[in-house]
Amino acid sequence: MNKAKRKRLESKGWKVGTVQDFLKLSDEEAAYVEIKLTLAKNIQKRRRALRLTQTELAKRLKSSQSRIAKMEAGDPSVSVDLLVRSLIALGASKQSLQRYLPS
């Protein structure tokens, strides 16, 4: 957000901060959320690069299309384990998985 917009919002009584501040997340919790969202985004990116539909990916993973949609949307009910296994099924290497982790 640019400084002018921030100043304008604050002058009208709005509080401006980060998602981490708003949700009162610890650094560890914020990192976990960021990792999950990065994994989810990359599942969709890899699926599209392979020109697969959600249904086709679901068949590969022995899952459902709705579960794939939840995975790609970063739904909290989806485990990190499932996200990682899905990326591996889409051909992700160990090196590419490491890039998804904060340094």
N, C-alpha and C positions, 0 to 999 in steps of 0.2 A: 504494500500500500504506500502510495506516495505521501510525503509529509503534509502537503496541502489538504489532502482528503482526510488524513488522520486528525489534523488540527481542527478541521471543520466539524468532524464527528464529535471530537472531544468537547468542542465549544457548545455543542447541543446536548451535552450530558452523557454521551455514549462512552463506554469504557472500551479501550482497544487493547488487545493482548493476544496471546497465542492460544491454540487449542489446548495445549498442555496446561496452561494456567487456568483456562475456563473449566476444564474437566478435573482439575487438581490431580493430574497424573504425576507420578514420580518419573525420574529420568528413565528408569528401567521399564516402566509401563509404556512410556512414550516410545521408547526404542522398539518394544515388542509390537505395538500397533503399527509403527512404521514398517517393520519387517513384514508383517502380515499383509499390509496394503501393497508393498512392493512385490511380494510373491503373487498376490492376486492379479495385479496389473500385468505381470509378466506371463501368467498363464494365458490371459486373453491375447496378449501380443503374440505369443508363440503359436497359439491355436489359429489365429488369423493368418499368420505367416505361412502356416502349413495348409491354409485354405480348408480348415475343418469347421464344421458346424458344431454347436454345443452338443447336439445329439450324437454326432459321430465321435466326439471326444468322450462323451458319456459311455458309449459302447466300448471304447478302448479301455476305459477305467472300470467297467462293470458298475456303472453308476447311473444316475438319471440326469436328464437335461436340466431339470430344476436345480439339482445339486451343483452342476457346473455353473449355472447362472449365479447361484449364491457364492460360489468360490470366486468368480470373477468380480463380484460386487463387494467382496471383502466382508461378507456376513460373519458376525461374531461366532456363529454356531459351527463354522468350519475350522478344523484344527490346522495348525502349522504342519503337522505330519502329512495330512491329506494334500495340502498345497505343495509341499516338497515332492511327495510321491507323484503328483500330477505333472509337475515340471519335468521330473525324470522320465515319465512316460512320454512326454513331448520331446524328449531328446536333449534336455539340459545336461550339461557336464558339471562336474564338481567345481570347476573354475567359474562357470557362469553362476552357479548357486552362491559361491562365495562373494561375488560382486553385489548380491542383494543384501548382504549384511553390512551394517554400519562399521566403519573402521575406527 
